[in-house]
């Protein structure tokens, strides 16, 4: 069985995540290909798509949210994801059990003895008027009947698990700050959620396996579970064995993949890429060593924005007053430092609508290469 080393896995990941070459595809198609983008920080998906698409226009993403082609909702791993409307409706029922388990697990004592189906029905009844509500407002409407859970627990369990919701614009729009207002997912999208599959069949599970491998493979079943949070997909993988191929990684794990998916040469050059907080290119794996060293794994769950150099996380970045500041996690070569600074300038221009092209690499080197440039540096 072919063994995939770290560089081979890294280059396959970059290619499928649209990070090896920026893609010329519409925004909606990119979000669909990626299986959604984690989006609890509303502005982060814009950077994620800027790093993946040529000539990305952030107003297009905003327009897709307003037109309801994209939606913000709780889904994989019980986190807010930006997904296509089609995927939200097709996948939600398959995630229901996981969403309940993870939500109730956080507040188990507060919901001891509670009939969750009754609570869910009451929550849907309150939201049936299509009036947008915050989590607090929904909890307040039901607190009289369910006084034991705290308002936070009651609202969070309802919105994150029991009642499929959509977060409404203007939250999630480009350069917009807005609180969370929720409506029923089916009301917002104008279509009912796809019903669960008959017992013993799992077409959505098999679709999730294919979609995951297209955007993240080759990968182990543990990686698949880390991405979606679902425990029941090994059966789907078993049912699909005839259409999958297998490899091993350097740790001896079996990796599954789609036969025709890209697996670039490990020596393929990898350009500098800036990733947003909680990017699925990192979080979408149980074993993240293909893209981030184990010593820095904590950055991936701490909300750090990171920079890929030669395909691996090599720095963090921040932006303040129009200046992108990069803090290396290792020493850069001069060529790496120059490439990081150049990409940082382009990011500064994107975030400021061309008003700033300032970037600096905060590595203690007194050489000011790449710290500032005049306007017109390009948007590459």
C-alpha positions, 0 to 999 in steps of 0.5 A: 500500500502506498505510503503518503509522507507529510509533504505529499499530504500537505500538497494534496490538502493545499490543492483541494483547499484551493490554497496551492493555486487560487481558483477561478470559480464563483464564490458559491461554487467555492463554498460548496466545494469546501463543504462550508467555512467555519464562521463564528467570527463573521468576517473571517470567511472573507479572508479565507476566500480571498486566499483561495480565489482570484479577484475575490470580491467580498460584496459578492459573498455579502450578496449571496447571504442577502439573496439566501443562496448562502446561510449562516447556521449551526452545523458541523461540530456544532459551530456556525458555518457558512454553507450553501442553502442546498447543503444546509437543508440536505445535511441538517437532519443528519447532524441533529443527533450530534447537535443535541448530544453536544449541546446537552452534554454542556448543560446536562444537569440543567436539562435532566428530565426535560422532554427535549422534543416538547421543548423543541416543539415549543421553540418552533411555535415561538419562532413560527411568526418569522420574527427574528429573535436573539437567543436571549429573547427566545429563552425569555419566551420559554422560561416560564415553562422551563424555569430550571435551565439558565437563560443561556443554557435554554437559548443555546440548546434551542438555537444550536441544536433543537430548532434549526435556525439561520442567522440573518444578515446584516450579521456576516456581511462585509465590514458590518458589525451586527448582533445575532438575530435568528429565524427558522432555517426553513422559513428563511430559505423557503424550503423544508429541511430534507427529512431523515433517510429511512432506517438502514440507509445513509445517502447523506452520510455517503455524500458527506464522505465524498464531499469531505474527501474532495476538499480534504483527502486523502484522510483517515476516518478519524479526520472525517469525524473531526471535520463534521463531528458525526460518529456514524460515518464508518458505516457509510465508508464501509458501504463505499469501499468499492469506489474509494482507494486507500493509502497509509500515512507515516504513522501507519493510519489508513487513508481513504480517498477518491480515485481521481482527486488531485495528489500533486507531486510533494515537491510542488512549490507552495505559495505563502497564504494567509488563513483566517481564524478557525480555518477548516484547512486546519480544523478539518483533521484529527491529525493536523500534522500535514499542515501544522506542527504538533508544537503549534497545534493549540493555535488552531483552536485558540482563534489565531490567524496563521500564515502558511509558508511552504505549506505549513503554519509558520507564523501568526498575523494580526491587523491594526490601523491598516497594518498587517503584522506577521509574527514568525514561529520560526526563522524565515529565510530572506526569500520567505520573509520577502514573500510573506511581506508581499502577501501581507501588503496585498492582504492589507490592501484587500482589508482596507479597500486599497487605502493601506499597503502596510505590512511588517514581519515582526522577527527582530530583523532591522532590515525594513524590507517589505514593511511599507510600500506605496499604493498600487502594489497590486492585488495578485 
